[in-house]
Amino acid sequence: MTGLPERLLGCDLTMQTKTLNRTAILPWLAIAAFLGLWQAVAGFYTHEQLPGPAKVFAGLMELADTGVLWEHIQVSLIRFTISYSLALVVAVPLGLLLGWHTYSLKALGPILQILRPISPIAWFPLAVLWFGVGNAPAIFIIFLSAFFPILLSTISAVRKVDPVYLKVAQNFGVGKTMLFTKIVIPAAFPYIMIGLNIAIGVAWIHLVAGEMLGAQSGLGYLIVDSRNFLRTDWIMGGMLVVGLLGLLINTMIGWAEKGINRKWGVG
């Protein structure tokens, strides 16, 4: 009888292990099914209309061997990093300020609500007039696309902080500066991260769009330039790289979020 709990525990661990193994296999099965479906549909078209997975992979290897693919990836990542970092540095402090000071939010709120619905692409003609052709217009467009999701989520996060936290801190005589840095910011952080994750997706989409419209390098330019050569395999390869890089960036942000949550003890 003394060994019964140990046997039950061993069975439970075995079942959990099998469940985890099955869960880990599911994404790979979905990818295999997607590739199979892609290959089946590609059979009804020519290679110029819809190349299969093997053809696209061969095209990517061709671009990688010549070094062209890595150059475009590097340029796109640099543009994205600069634009997203600028949006983060500007939008988060401004959002914290507006969320904390009600009168500031009431004063600037109407202006923000007017500018927010305007598509970043609509700014492109003005961006070219202001900054010329090159990196600056694309960076400006990406900055705008990331700015408003971060700003609005930060404002909302601060205003959603539980008033009980503030009252308890004030009862213990916590000053305004410490209240803001030690209570408000950690409590608002999970909601701010939602805005940061949304901004990554929106900014990455507009990165490609900005490079398609006025840049001479980057993944967006690679896709448009490949169209001029009727290289559909390069077009779809570029699209695939855009998606994989977006997944990688989002995963890295998730790791950073978990690290900060552990540091602040946020569940």
FIDREN-147679 format. One record per residue (C-alpha): residue in one letter; chain; x, y, z. Coordinates in Angstrom, 1 decimal. Example, Ala and Ser with C-alpha at 12.3 -4.5 7.8 and 13.67 -1.06 7.14 Angstrom:
// residues 2
<base><res>A</res><chain>A</chain><px>12.3</px><py>-4.5</py><pz>7.8</pz></base>
<base><res>S</res><chain>A</chain><px>13.7</px><py>-1.1</py><pz>7.1</pz></base>
This chain:
// residues 267
<base><res>M</res><chain>A</chain><px>0.0</px><py>0.0</py><pz>0.0</pz></base>
<base><res>T</res><chain>A</chain><px>2.9</px><py>2.4</py><pz>0.7</pz></base>
<base><res>G</res><chain>A</chain><px>3.9</px><py>2.3</py><pz>-3.0</pz></base>
<base><res>L</res><chain>A</chain><px>0.4</px><py>3.2</py><pz>-4.3</pz></base>
<base><res>P</res><chain>A</chain><px>0.9</px><py>7.0</py><pz>-4.2</pz></base>
<base><res>E</res><chain>A</chain><px>4.2</px><py>6.7</py><pz>-6.0</pz></base>
<base><res>R</res><chain>A</chain><px>2.7</px><py>4.5</py><pz>-8.7</pz></base>
<base><res>L</res><chain>A</chain><px>-0.2</px><py>7.0</py><pz>-9.1</pz></base>
<base><res>L</res><chain>A</chain><px>2.3</px><py>9.9</py><pz>-9.4</pz></base>
<base><res>G</res><chain>A</chain><px>4.3</px><py>8.0</py><pz>-11.9</pz></base>
<base><res>C</res><chain>A</chain><px>1.2</px><py>7.3</py><pz>-14.0</pz></base>
<base><res>D</res><chain>A</chain><px>0.2</px><py>10.9</py><pz>-13.8</pz></base>
<base><res>L</res><chain>A</chain><px>3.6</px><py>12.1</py><pz>-15.0</pz></base>
<base><res>T</res><chain>A</chain><px>3.6</px><py>9.6</py><pz>-17.9</pz></base>
<base><res>M</res><chain>A</chain><px>0.2</px><py>10.9</py><pz>-19.0</pz></base>
<base><res>Q</res><chain>A</chain><px>1.4</px><py>14.5</py><pz>-18.8</pz></base>
<base><res>T</res><chain>A</chain><px>4.5</px><py>13.6</py><pz>-20.9</pz></base>
<base><res>K</res><chain>A</chain><px>2.3</px><py>12.0</py><pz>-23.6</pz></base>
<base><res>T</res><chain>A</chain><px>0.0</px><py>15.0</py><pz>-23.7</pz></base>
<base><res>L</res><chain>A</chain><px>2.9</px><py>17.4</py><pz>-24.1</pz></base>
<base><res>N</res><chain>A</chain><px>4.4</px><py>15.2</py><pz>-26.9</pz></base>
<base><res>R</res><chain>A</chain><px>1.1</px><py>15.2</py><pz>-28.7</pz></base>
<base><res>T</res><chain>A</chain><px>0.8</px><py>19.0</py><pz>-28.3</pz></base>
<base><res>A</res><chain>A</chain><px>4.3</px><py>19.5</py><pz>-29.6</pz></base>
<base><res>I</res><chain>A</chain><px>3.5</px><py>17.5</py><pz>-32.7</pz></base>
<base><res>L</res><chain>A</chain><px>0.3</px><py>19.4</py><pz>-33.7</pz></base>
<base><res>P</res><chain>A</chain><px>2.0</px><py>22.5</py><pz>-35.1</pz></base>
<base><res>W</res><chain>A</chain><px>4.3</px><py>20.3</py><pz>-37.3</pz></base>
<base><res>L</res><chain>A</chain><px>1.3</px><py>18.3</py><pz>-38.5</pz></base>
<base><res>A</res><chain>A</chain><px>-0.5</px><py>21.6</py><pz>-39.4</pz></base>
<base><res>I</res><chain>A</chain><px>2.6</px><py>22.8</py><pz>-41.3</pz></base>
<base><res>A</res><chain>A</chain><px>2.8</px><py>19.6</py><pz>-43.2</pz></base>
<base><res>A</res><chain>A</chain><px>-0.9</px><py>19.7</py><pz>-44.1</pz></base>
<base><res>F</res><chain>A</chain><px>-0.5</px><py>23.3</py><pz>-45.3</pz></base>
<base><res>L</res><chain>A</chain><px>2.5</px><py>22.5</py><pz>-47.5</pz></base>
<base><res>G</res><chain>A</chain><px>0.7</px><py>19.5</py><pz>-48.9</pz></base>
<base><res>L</res><chain>A</chain><px>-2.4</px><py>21.7</py><pz>-49.7</pz></base>
<base><res>W</res><chain>A</chain><px>-0.1</px><py>24.3</py><pz>-51.3</pz></base>
<base><res>Q</res><chain>A</chain><px>1.6</px><py>21.8</py><pz>-53.5</pz></base>
<base><res>A</res><chain>A</chain><px>-1.8</px><py>20.3</py><pz>-54.5</pz></base>
<base><res>V</res><chain>A</chain><px>-3.2</px><py>23.7</py><pz>-55.5</pz></base>
<base><res>A</res><chain>A</chain><px>0.0</px><py>24.7</py><pz>-57.3</pz></base>
<base><res>G</res><chain>A</chain><px>-0.5</px><py>21.7</py><pz>-59.6</pz></base>
<base><res>F</res><chain>A</chain><px>-3.4</px><py>23.5</py><pz>-61.3</pz></base>
<base><res>Y</res><chain>A</chain><px>-1.2</px><py>26.5</py><pz>-62.2</pz></base>
<base><res>T</res><chain>A</chain><px>2.0</px><py>27.2</py><pz>-64.0</pz></base>
<base><res>H</res><chain>A</chain><px>5.2</px><py>27.9</py><pz>-62.0</pz></base>
<base><res>E</res><chain>A</chain><px>4.9</px><py>31.6</py><pz>-63.0</pz></base>
<base><res>Q</res><chain>A</chain><px>1.4</px><py>31.8</py><pz>-61.6</pz></base>
<base><res>L</res><chain>A</chain><px>1.8</px><py>29.7</py><pz>-58.4</pz></base>
<base><res>P</res><chain>A</chain><px>5.1</px><py>27.9</py><pz>-57.7</pz></base>
<base><res>G</res><chain>A</chain><px>5.1</px><py>25.0</py><pz>-55.3</pz></base>
<base><res>P</res><chain>A</chain><px>6.9</px><py>24.9</py><pz>-51.9</pz></base>
<base><res>A</res><chain>A</chain><px>10.0</px><py>23.3</py><pz>-53.5</pz></base>
<base><res>K</res><chain>A</chain><px>10.2</px><py>25.9</py><pz>-56.2</pz></base>
<base><res>V</res><chain>A</chain><px>9.9</px><py>28.7</py><pz>-53.7</pz></base>
<base><res>F</res><chain>A</chain><px>12.6</px><py>27.2</py><pz>-51.4</pz></base>
<base><res>A</res><chain>A</chain><px>14.9</px><py>26.9</py><pz>-54.4</pz></base>
<base><res>G</res><chain>A</chain><px>14.3</px><py>30.6</py><pz>-55.3</pz></base>
<base><res>L</res><chain>A</chain><px>15.1</px><py>31.6</py><pz>-51.7</pz></base>
<base><res>M</res><chain>A</chain><px>18.3</px><py>29.6</py><pz>-51.8</pz></base>
<base><res>E</res><chain>A</chain><px>19.2</px><py>31.3</py><pz>-55.1</pz></base>
<base><res>L</res><chain>A</chain><px>18.7</px><py>34.7</py><pz>-53.4</pz></base>
<base><res>A</res><chain>A</chain><px>20.6</px><py>33.6</py><pz>-50.3</pz></base>
<base><res>D</res><chain>A</chain><px>23.6</px><py>32.3</py><pz>-52.3</pz></base>
<base><res>T</res><chain>A</chain><px>23.9</px><py>35.7</py><pz>-54.1</pz></base>
<base><res>G</res><chain>A</chain><px>23.7</px><py>37.6</py><pz>-50.8</pz></base>
<base><res>V</res><chain>A</chain><px>20.7</px><py>39.6</py><pz>-52.1</pz></base>
<base><res>L</res><chain>A</chain><px>18.3</px><py>38.2</py><pz>-49.5</pz></base>
<base><res>W</res><chain>A</chain><px>20.5</px><py>38.9</py><pz>-46.5</pz></base>
<base><res>E</res><chain>A</chain><px>21.0</px><py>42.5</py><pz>-47.7</pz></base>
<base><res>H</res><chain>A</chain><px>17.3</px><py>43.1</py><pz>-47.9</pz></base>
<base><res>I</res><chain>A</chain><px>16.6</px><py>41.4</py><pz>-44.6</pz></base>
<base><res>Q</res><chain>A</chain><px>19.3</px><py>43.6</py><pz>-42.9</pz></base>
<base><res>V</res><chain>A</chain><px>17.9</px><py>46.8</py><pz>-44.3</pz></base>
<base><res>S</res><chain>A</chain><px>14.3</px><py>45.9</py><pz>-43.3</pz></base>
<base><res>L</res><chain>A</chain><px>15.3</px><py>44.9</py><pz>-39.8</pz></base>
<base><res>I</res><chain>A</chain><px>17.3</px><py>48.2</py><pz>-39.3</pz></base>
<base><res>R</res><chain>A</chain><px>14.4</px><py>50.3</py><pz>-40.5</pz></base>
<base><res>F</res><chain>A</chain><px>12.0</px><py>48.4</py><pz>-38.3</pz></base>
<base><res>T</res><chain>A</chain><px>14.3</px><py>48.6</py><pz>-35.2</pz></base>
<base><res>I</res><chain>A</chain><px>14.8</px><py>52.4</py><pz>-35.6</pz></base>
<base><res>S</res><chain>A</chain><px>11.1</px><py>53.1</py><pz>-36.2</pz></base>
<base><res>Y</res><chain>A</chain><px>9.7</px><py>50.8</py><pz>-33.5</pz></base>
<base><res>S</res><chain>A</chain><px>12.3</px><py>52.1</py><pz>-31.0</pz></base>
<base><res>L</res><chain>A</chain><px>11.4</px><py>55.7</py><pz>-31.7</pz></base>
<base><res>A</res><chain>A</chain><px>7.7</px><py>54.9</py><pz>-31.3</pz></base>
<base><res>L</res><chain>A</chain><px>8.4</px><py>53.1</py><pz>-28.1</pz></base>
<base><res>V</res><chain>A</chain><px>10.5</px><py>55.9</py><pz>-26.6</pz></base>
<base><res>V</res><chain>A</chain><px>7.9</px><py>58.6</py><pz>-27.6</pz></base>
<base><res>A</res><chain>A</chain><px>4.6</px><py>56.8</py><pz>-27.1</pz></base>
<base><res>V</res><chain>A</chain><px>5.1</px><py>55.1</py><pz>-23.7</pz></base>
<base><res>P</res><chain>A</chain><px>6.2</px><py>58.2</py><pz>-21.7</pz></base>
<base><res>L</res><chain>A</chain><px>3.5</px><py>60.3</py><pz>-23.4</pz></base>
<base><res>G</res><chain>A</chain><px>0.9</px><py>57.6</py><pz>-22.7</pz></base>
<base><res>L</res><chain>A</chain><px>2.0</px><py>57.4</py><pz>-19.1</pz></base>
<base><res>L</res><chain>A</chain><px>1.7</px><py>61.2</py><pz>-18.8</pz></base>
<base><res>L</res><chain>A</chain><px>-1.7</px><py>61.4</py><pz>-20.4</pz></base>
<base><res>G</res><chain>A</chain><px>-3.1</px><py>58.4</py><pz>-18.5</pz></base>
<base><res>W</res><chain>A</chain><px>-1.9</px><py>59.9</py><pz>-15.2</pz></base>
<base><res>H</res><chain>A</chain><px>-3.0</px><py>63.5</py><pz>-15.8</pz></base>
<base><res>T</res><chain>A</chain><px>-6.6</px><py>63.7</py><pz>-16.6</pz></base>
<base><res>Y</res><chain>A</chain><px>-6.6</px><py>67.3</py><pz>-17.7</pz></base>
<base><res>S</res><chain>A</chain><px>-3.8</px><py>66.6</py><pz>-20.2</pz></base>
<base><res>L</res><chain>A</chain><px>-5.8</px><py>63.8</py><pz>-21.7</pz></base>
<base><res>K</res><chain>A</chain><px>-8.9</px><py>65.9</py><pz>-22.0</pz></base>
<base><res>A</res><chain>A</chain><px>-6.9</px><py>68.6</py><pz>-23.8</pz></base>
<base><res>L</res><chain>A</chain><px>-5.1</px><py>66.3</py><pz>-26.3</pz></base>
<base><res>G</res><chain>A</chain><px>-7.7</px><py>63.6</py><pz>-26.6</pz></base>
<base><res>P</res><chain>A</chain><px>-9.7</px><py>65.1</py><pz>-29.5</pz></base>
<base><res>I</res><chain>A</chain><px>-6.5</px><py>65.6</py><pz>-31.5</pz></base>
<base><res>L</res><chain>A</chain><px>-5.4</px><py>62.0</py><pz>-30.9</pz></base>
<base><res>Q</res><chain>A</chain><px>-8.8</px><py>60.7</py><pz>-31.9</pz></base>
<base><res>I</res><chain>A</chain><px>-8.7</px><py>62.7</py><pz>-35.2</pz></base>
<base><res>L</res><chain>A</chain><px>-5.2</px><py>61.5</py><pz>-36.1</pz></base>
<base><res>R</res><chain>A</chain><px>-5.6</px><py>57.9</py><pz>-35.0</pz></base>
<base><res>P</res><chain>A</chain><px>-8.0</px><py>56.7</py><pz>-37.8</pz></base>
<base><res>I</res><chain>A</chain><px>-5.8</px><py>58.1</py><pz>-40.6</pz></base>
<base><res>S</res><chain>A</chain><px>-4.0</px><py>55.3</py><pz>-42.3</pz></base>
<base><res>P</res><chain>A</chain><px>-0.2</px><py>55.6</py><pz>-42.2</pz></base>
<base><res>I</res><chain>A</chain><px>-0.1</px><py>54.9</py><pz>-45.9</pz></base>
<base><res>A</res><chain>A</chain><px>-2.2</px><py>58.1</py><pz>-46.4</pz></base>
<base><res>W</res><chain>A</chain><px>0.8</px><py>60.1</py><pz>-45.0</pz></base>
<base><res>F</res><chain>A</chain><px>3.2</px><py>58.7</py><pz>-47.7</pz></base>
<base><res>P</res><chain>A</chain><px>2.8</px><py>61.6</py><pz>-50.2</pz></base>
<base><res>L</res><chain>A</chain><px>3.6</px><py>64.1</py><pz>-47.5</pz></base>
<base><res>A</res><chain>A</chain><px>6.4</px><py>61.9</py><pz>-46.1</pz></base>
<base><res>V</res><chain>A</chain><px>8.1</px><py>62.0</py><pz>-49.6</pz></base>
<base><res>L</res><chain>A</chain><px>7.7</px><py>65.7</py><pz>-49.8</pz></base>
<base><res>W</res><chain>A</chain><px>9.1</px><py>66.3</py><pz>-46.3</pz></base>
<base><res>F</res><chain>A</chain><px>11.9</px><py>63.7</py><pz>-46.2</pz></base>
<base><res>G</res><chain>A</chain><px>12.6</px><py>62.8</py><pz>-49.9</pz></base>
<base><res>V</res><chain>A</chain><px>13.0</px><py>59.3</py><pz>-51.3</pz></base>
<base><res>G</res><chain>A</chain><px>15.0</px><py>56.8</py><pz>-49.2</pz></base>
<base><res>N</res><chain>A</chain><px>14.9</px><py>55.5</py><pz>-45.7</pz></base>
<base><res>A</res><chain>A</chain><px>13.3</px><py>58.5</py><pz>-44.0</pz></base>
<base><res>P</res><chain>A</chain><px>9.8</px><py>58.2</py><pz>-45.5</pz></base>
<base><res>A</res><chain>A</chain><px>9.6</px><py>54.4</py><pz>-44.7</pz></base>
<base><res>I</res><chain>A</chain><px>10.8</px><py>55.0</py><pz>-41.2</pz></base>
<base><res>F</res><chain>A</chain><px>8.2</px><py>57.8</py><pz>-40.7</pz></base>
<base><res>I</res><chain>A</chain><px>5.4</px><py>55.5</py><pz>-41.9</pz></base>
<base><res>I</res><chain>A</chain><px>6.5</px><py>52.6</py><pz>-39.7</pz></base>
<base><res>F</res><chain>A</chain><px>6.8</px><py>55.0</py><pz>-36.7</pz></base>
<base><res>L</res><chain>A</chain><px>3.2</px><py>56.3</py><pz>-37.2</pz></base>
<base><res>S</res><chain>A</chain><px>1.9</px><py>52.8</py><pz>-37.5</pz></base>
<base><res>A</res><chain>A</chain><px>3.4</px><py>51.7</py><pz>-34.2</pz></base>
<base><res>F</res><chain>A</chain><px>2.9</px><py>55.0</py><pz>-32.4</pz></base>
<base><res>F</res><chain>A</chain><px>-0.8</px><py>55.1</py><pz>-31.9</pz></base>
<base><res>P</res><chain>A</chain><px>-1.4</px><py>51.5</py><pz>-30.7</pz></base>
<base><res>I</res><chain>A</chain><px>1.4</px><py>51.9</py><pz>-28.1</pz></base>
<base><res>L</res><chain>A</chain><px>0.1</px><py>55.3</py><pz>-27.0</pz></base>
<base><res>L</res><chain>A</chain><px>-3.5</px><py>54.4</py><pz>-26.7</pz></base>
<base><res>S</res><chain>A</chain><px>-2.8</px><py>51.1</py><pz>-24.9</pz></base>
<base><res>T</res><chain>A</chain><px>-0.5</px><py>52.9</py><pz>-22.4</pz></base>
<base><res>I</res><chain>A</chain><px>-3.1</px><py>55.5</py><pz>-21.7</pz></base>
<base><res>S</res><chain>A</chain><px>-5.8</px><py>52.8</py><pz>-21.1</pz></base>
<base><res>A</res><chain>A</chain><px>-3.4</px><py>50.7</py><pz>-19.0</pz></base>
<base><res>V</res><chain>A</chain><px>-2.7</px><py>53.6</py><pz>-16.6</pz></base>
<base><res>R</res><chain>A</chain><px>-6.4</px><py>54.5</py><pz>-16.2</pz></base>
<base><res>K</res><chain>A</chain><px>-7.3</px><py>50.8</py><pz>-15.6</pz></base>
<base><res>V</res><chain>A</chain><px>-4.9</px><py>50.5</py><pz>-12.6</pz></base>
<base><res>D</res><chain>A</chain><px>-7.0</px><py>49.2</py><pz>-9.6</pz></base>
<base><res>P</res><chain>A</chain><px>-7.8</px><py>52.2</py><pz>-7.3</pz></base>
<base><res>V</res><chain>A</chain><px>-7.3</px><py>49.9</py><pz>-4.3</pz></base>
<base><res>Y</res><chain>A</chain><px>-3.6</px><py>49.7</py><pz>-5.1</pz></base>
<base><res>L</res><chain>A</chain><px>-3.3</px><py>53.5</py><pz>-5.0</pz></base>
<base><res>K</res><chain>A</chain><px>-5.3</px><py>53.9</py><pz>-1.8</pz></base>
<base><res>V</res><chain>A</chain><px>-3.3</px><py>51.3</py><pz>0.0</pz></base>
<base><res>A</res><chain>A</chain><px>0.0</px><py>52.9</py><pz>-1.1</pz></base>
<base><res>Q</res><chain>A</chain><px>-1.2</px><py>56.3</py><pz>-0.1</pz></base>
<base><res>N</res><chain>A</chain><px>-2.3</px><py>55.0</py><pz>3.4</pz></base>
<base><res>F</res><chain>A</chain><px>1.3</px><py>53.9</py><pz>3.9</pz></base>
<base><res>G</res><chain>A</chain><px>2.5</px><py>57.3</py><pz>3.0</pz></base>
<base><res>V</res><chain>A</chain><px>4.0</px><py>56.5</py><pz>-0.4</pz></base>
<base><res>G</res><chain>A</chain><px>5.1</px><py>59.6</py><pz>-2.3</pz></base>
<base><res>K</res><chain>A</chain><px>3.8</px><py>60.5</py><pz>-5.7</pz></base>
<base><res>T</res><chain>A</chain><px>7.0</px><py>59.6</py><pz>-7.5</pz></base>
<base><res>M</res><chain>A</chain><px>7.3</px><py>56.2</py><pz>-5.9</pz></base>
<base><res>L</res><chain>A</chain><px>3.6</px><py>55.6</py><pz>-6.3</pz></base>
<base><res>F</res><chain>A</chain><px>3.9</px><py>56.1</py><pz>-10.0</pz></base>
<base><res>T</res><chain>A</chain><px>7.1</px><py>54.1</py><pz>-10.5</pz></base>
<base><res>K</res><chain>A</chain><px>6.5</px><py>51.3</py><pz>-8.1</pz></base>
<base><res>I</res><chain>A</chain><px>2.7</px><py>50.8</py><pz>-8.3</pz></base>
<base><res>V</res><chain>A</chain><px>1.3</px><py>52.3</py><pz>-11.4</pz></base>
<base><res>I</res><chain>A</chain><px>3.8</px><py>51.3</py><pz>-14.0</pz></base>
<base><res>P</res><chain>A</chain><px>4.1</px><py>47.6</py><pz>-12.9</pz></base>
<base><res>A</res><chain>A</chain><px>0.3</px><py>47.3</py><pz>-12.6</pz></base>
<base><res>A</res><chain>A</chain><px>-0.1</px><py>48.8</py><pz>-16.1</pz></base>
<base><res>F</res><chain>A</chain><px>2.6</px><py>46.8</py><pz>-17.7</pz></base>
<base><res>P</res><chain>A</chain><px>0.6</px><py>43.8</py><pz>-18.9</pz></base>
<base><res>Y</res><chain>A</chain><px>-1.8</px><py>46.1</py><pz>-20.7</pz></base>
<base><res>I</res><chain>A</chain><px>1.0</px><py>48.1</py><pz>-22.2</pz></base>
<base><res>M</res><chain>A</chain><px>2.5</px><py>44.9</py><pz>-23.5</pz></base>
<base><res>I</res><chain>A</chain><px>-0.7</px><py>44.2</py><pz>-25.4</pz></base>
<base><res>G</res><chain>A</chain><px>-0.3</px><py>47.4</py><pz>-27.2</pz></base>
<base><res>L</res><chain>A</chain><px>3.4</px><py>46.7</py><pz>-27.9</pz></base>
<base><res>N</res><chain>A</chain><px>2.5</px><py>43.3</py><pz>-29.4</pz></base>
<base><res>I</res><chain>A</chain><px>-0.3</px><py>44.9</py><pz>-31.6</pz></base>
<base><res>A</res><chain>A</chain><px>2.1</px><py>47.6</py><pz>-32.7</pz></base>
<base><res>I</res><chain>A</chain><px>4.7</px><py>45.0</py><pz>-33.8</pz></base>
<base><res>G</res><chain>A</chain><px>2.3</px><py>43.4</py><pz>-36.2</pz></base>
<base><res>V</res><chain>A</chain><px>1.0</px><py>46.7</py><pz>-37.5</pz></base>
<base><res>A</res><chain>A</chain><px>4.5</px><py>48.2</py><pz>-37.9</pz></base>
<base><res>W</res><chain>A</chain><px>5.8</px><py>45.1</py><pz>-39.6</pz></base>
<base><res>I</res><chain>A</chain><px>2.9</px><py>45.2</py><pz>-42.1</pz></base>
<base><res>H</res><chain>A</chain><px>3.5</px><py>48.9</py><pz>-42.9</pz></base>
<base><res>L</res><chain>A</chain><px>7.3</px><py>48.3</py><pz>-43.2</pz></base>
<base><res>V</res><chain>A</chain><px>6.7</px><py>46.1</py><pz>-46.2</pz></base>
<base><res>A</res><chain>A</chain><px>4.1</px><py>48.6</py><pz>-47.6</pz></base>
<base><res>G</res><chain>A</chain><px>6.4</px><py>51.5</py><pz>-47.1</pz></base>
<base><res>E</res><chain>A</chain><px>9.3</px><py>49.7</py><pz>-48.8</pz></base>
<base><res>M</res><chain>A</chain><px>7.0</px><py>48.8</py><pz>-51.7</pz></base>
<base><res>L</res><chain>A</chain><px>6.0</px><py>52.5</py><pz>-52.3</pz></base>
<base><res>G</res><chain>A</chain><px>9.2</px><py>54.4</py><pz>-52.1</pz></base>
<base><res>A</res><chain>A</chain><px>12.3</px><py>52.5</py><pz>-51.0</pz></base>
<base><res>Q</res><chain>A</chain><px>15.1</px><py>51.0</py><pz>-53.1</pz></base>
<base><res>S</res><chain>A</chain><px>15.9</px><py>48.2</py><pz>-50.7</pz></base>
<base><res>G</res><chain>A</chain><px>14.3</px><py>45.9</py><pz>-48.2</pz></base>
<base><res>L</res><chain>A</chain><px>11.9</px><py>43.0</py><pz>-48.3</pz></base>
<base><res>G</res><chain>A</chain><px>9.1</px><py>45.1</py><pz>-49.6</pz></base>
<base><res>Y</res><chain>A</chain><px>11.2</px><py>46.3</py><pz>-52.5</pz></base>
<base><res>L</res><chain>A</chain><px>12.4</px><py>42.8</py><pz>-53.1</pz></base>
<base><res>I</res><chain>A</chain><px>8.8</px><py>41.6</py><pz>-53.6</pz></base>
<base><res>V</res><chain>A</chain><px>8.0</px><py>44.5</py><pz>-56.0</pz></base>
<base><res>D</res><chain>A</chain><px>11.2</px><py>44.1</py><pz>-57.9</pz></base>
<base><res>S</res><chain>A</chain><px>10.7</px><py>40.4</py><pz>-58.3</pz></base>
<base><res>R</res><chain>A</chain><px>7.4</px><py>41.1</py><pz>-59.9</pz></base>
<base><res>N</res><chain>A</chain><px>9.2</px><py>43.1</py><pz>-62.6</pz></base>
<base><res>F</res><chain>A</chain><px>11.2</px><py>40.0</py><pz>-63.4</pz></base>
<base><res>L</res><chain>A</chain><px>8.2</px><py>37.7</py><pz>-63.3</pz></base>
<base><res>R</res><chain>A</chain><px>9.9</px><py>35.7</py><pz>-60.5</pz></base>
<base><res>T</res><chain>A</chain><px>6.8</px><py>34.5</py><pz>-58.6</pz></base>
<base><res>D</res><chain>A</chain><px>9.0</px><py>32.2</py><pz>-56.6</pz></base>
<base><res>W</res><chain>A</chain><px>11.0</px><py>35.2</py><pz>-55.3</pz></base>
<base><res>I</res><chain>A</chain><px>7.8</px><py>37.1</py><pz>-54.5</pz></base>
<base><res>M</res><chain>A</chain><px>6.4</px><py>34.2</py><pz>-52.4</pz></base>
<base><res>G</res><chain>A</chain><px>9.8</px><py>33.6</py><pz>-50.9</pz></base>
<base><res>G</res><chain>A</chain><px>9.9</px><py>37.2</py><pz>-49.8</pz></base>
<base><res>M</res><chain>A</chain><px>6.4</px><py>36.9</py><pz>-48.4</pz></base>
<base><res>L</res><chain>A</chain><px>7.5</px><py>33.8</py><pz>-46.5</pz></base>
<base><res>V</res><chain>A</chain><px>10.5</px><py>35.5</py><pz>-45.0</pz></base>
<base><res>V</res><chain>A</chain><px>8.4</px><py>38.5</py><pz>-43.9</pz></base>
<base><res>G</res><chain>A</chain><px>6.1</px><py>36.1</py><pz>-42.1</pz></base>
<base><res>L</res><chain>A</chain><px>8.9</px><py>34.2</py><pz>-40.4</pz></base>
<base><res>L</res><chain>A</chain><px>10.7</px><py>37.3</py><pz>-39.3</pz></base>
<base><res>G</res><chain>A</chain><px>7.4</px><py>38.6</py><pz>-37.9</pz></base>
<base><res>L</res><chain>A</chain><px>7.0</px><py>35.4</py><pz>-35.9</pz></base>
<base><res>L</res><chain>A</chain><px>10.6</px><py>35.7</py><pz>-34.6</pz></base>
<base><res>I</res><chain>A</chain><px>10.2</px><py>39.3</py><pz>-33.5</pz></base>
<base><res>N</res><chain>A</chain><px>6.9</px><py>38.5</py><pz>-31.8</pz></base>
<base><res>T</res><chain>A</chain><px>8.5</px><py>35.5</py><pz>-30.0</pz></base>
<base><res>M</res><chain>A</chain><px>11.4</px><py>37.7</py><pz>-28.8</pz></base>
<base><res>I</res><chain>A</chain><px>9.0</px><py>40.3</py><pz>-27.4</pz></base>
<base><res>G</res><chain>A</chain><px>7.1</px><py>37.5</py><pz>-25.6</pz></base>
<base><res>W</res><chain>A</chain><px>10.4</px><py>36.3</py><pz>-24.0</pz></base>
<base><res>A</res><chain>A</chain><px>11.2</px><py>39.9</py><pz>-22.9</pz></base>
<base><res>E</res><chain>A</chain><px>7.7</px><py>40.3</py><pz>-21.5</pz></base>
<base><res>K</res><chain>A</chain><px>8.0</px><py>37.1</py><pz>-19.4</pz></base>
<base><res>G</res><chain>A</chain><px>11.3</px><py>38.2</py><pz>-18.0</pz></base>
<base><res>I</res><chain>A</chain><px>10.0</px><py>41.6</py><pz>-16.9</pz></base>
<base><res>N</res><chain>A</chain><px>6.9</px><py>40.0</py><pz>-15.4</pz></base>
<base><res>R</res><chain>A</chain><px>9.1</px><py>37.7</py><pz>-13.4</pz></base>
<base><res>K</res><chain>A</chain><px>11.1</px><py>40.6</py><pz>-12.2</pz></base>
<base><res>W</res><chain>A</chain><px>8.1</px><py>42.6</py><pz>-11.1</pz></base>
<base><res>G</res><chain>A</chain><px>6.2</px><py>39.5</py><pz>-9.8</pz></base>
<base><res>V</res><chain>A</chain><px>3.3</px><py>40.0</py><pz>-12.3</pz></base>
<base><res>G</res><chain>A</chain><px>1.3</px><py>36.9</py><pz>-12.8</pz></base>
